[in-house]
Amino acid sequence: MFDPTPKPHGRPVELRSGIGTLAIVLHAHLPFVRHPEHEHFLEEDWLFEAVTESYLPLIAMLRRVEADGFGDVLALSVSPTLAHMLDDELLGKRTRRYLDERLRFAEREAVRTKQLPEEPLAQFYISRLSAMRSLLDKIGSVNAEFARLHKEGVIDLFTTGATHAILPLAATCKGAACAQVTEAVTSHCRHFGGLRPKGFWFPECAYAPGLEQLLAEHDLRWFILDAQGILHGNPRPRFAIFRHVFTPAGPAAFGRDRAASRQVWSAEIGYPGDPRYRDFYRDIGFDLPIQSLGSALPDGVRRFTGLKYHRVSFAGREKELYIRAEALQAAETHASHFVESRAEQFLEVREALPVDPVLVTPFDAELFGHWWFEGPEFLEGVIRRTNAPNGCLPFRLGTPSSFLKTHPSGQFIVPSASTWGHNGYLEVWINKRNAWIYPLIQRAMRRMRDAARQFAAEVTRDQERLLRQMGRELMLAQASDWAFLMRGDAARSYAETRTRGHLSAFDMLYVTLITGSDLPAEFEEIEARNNIFPQLNWRIFGA
């Protein structure tokens, strides 16, 4: 477990001939989950929880540092599936309903726990949820506020694959990979007020040589790989992962620093395992008698309510009640330790390399606030310490985009195939539990390619609708999330159902198109439910 006691550097922190750049990169992504046919659907809570516990708290933090004049503090990718859900009218109404229901539930908890040790925590959640609901009303939409923060220079927004498909696998049919990148850029412009992204997050950091050509075609100038993708490149990088490299097609690749990343995200050896932090898993939705939960369980199924009264606690002890003040103090301590550790790291790198280094630390955005409740406060502490007036740190905050502006040259290499995740080479997404999906997806990709070529010259209105929906169903089936969820048991059934459902719909639409049959009776229901990418250019699949 991490020892929170600050340690001295062992040498004075002083600037040498240059200064390094710490690039904090957050990746915000959720799979497309939208079920208008149900008034309440358990997996839609993934979005509502992320908005309530991660995106809104992160926005609140970014607005605070913006008010104090800080800029260029982090890069943020927002996946097209997430951006669409955040702008969807139905899901927007349900998000607000979720916040209102959780607030009423917290108010009932304040009554139930009156004069009990949990009462201050119930009051805390009332205040917290009220603040998040007010913030959402003030900004109007999460997407609009992210776009504003980008335009004000606080963050750098960029994009990722349209449905978060594993691109090395999609690239067996070039058009399928092209569609993932093309629609990503189109969707980004649509949801963020015409902003064109400069960077691209390869879903799951899954890369194979040659994919950067797709990025170059859309003027996407940089991407991030896990460390081995850079270190095993050809030729070997002169400066390891501490400088970007340029790929043959032009876009620059930045390597993830594992040591700094692990210090943050690991519950075993990193900061989130500190016993003062809130315990994610201990939720009163599972602790209380079901009759006490009322409307917090709209369909009677136990679920996370977001009200968690316990902290991680020390090993071997019973779970103790969460003490907010102590948790915030822990976040301050850890932010200080993280900045000091990076200062030491930059000094060591500068001794070994004759260049100004860049250190890239990418994380899932949902780590901050949802999984690690105090994560946004930790990030704020890092930002403020790094930008402290009269500071003498050997690094500053920046983003890959801003680093490329000041460091436009670099070594050319061909990075190696790689992913992040266990063992770093697709093992998480191709294994005994999920390998069955890929022959089915490959068949659908070939059929989509052939249909796009066959009907490229002339189509009727109904054929256009069929081809567009076929493209949507294929892309949704390709989402890496389903293969990932099949590894465990918690959401495996849902992931399998979604994959089979999209592929079955694709096959039905394909047969309808090829045979010239009338639109099936269920077509409009499918089209209305899976309404993502409204102007999808299906001809791309014919490439």
Buried (B, 14 or more C-beta within 10 A) or exposed (E): BBEBEEEEEEEEBEEEEEBBBBBBBBBBBBBBBBBBEEEBBBBBBBBBBBBBBBBBBBBBBBBBBBEEEBBBBBBBBBBBBBBBBBBBEEBBEBBBBBBEBBBBBBBBBBEBBEEEEBBBBBBBBBEBBBEBBEBBEEBEBBBBBBBBBBEEEBBBBBBBBBBBBBBBBBBEBBBBBBBBBBBBBBBBBBBBEEBBBBBBBBBBBBBBBBBBBBBBEBEBBBBBBBBBBBBBBEEEBBBBBBBBBBBBBBBBBBBBBBEBBEBBBEBEEBBBBBBBBBBBEBBBBEBBEEEEBEEBBBEEEBBBBBBBBBBBBEEEEEBBEBBBEBBBBBBBBBBBBBBBBBBBBBBEBBEEBEBBBBBBBBBBBBBBBBBBBBBBBBBBBBBBBBBEEEEEBBBBBBBBBBBBEEBEEBBEBBBBBBBBBEEBBBEBBBEEBBEEBBEBBBBBBEBBBBBBBEBEEEBEEBBEBBBBBBBBBBBBBBBBBBBBBBBEEEBBEBBBEBBBBBBEBBBBBBEBBBEEEEBBEEBEEBBEBBBBBEEBBBBBBBB
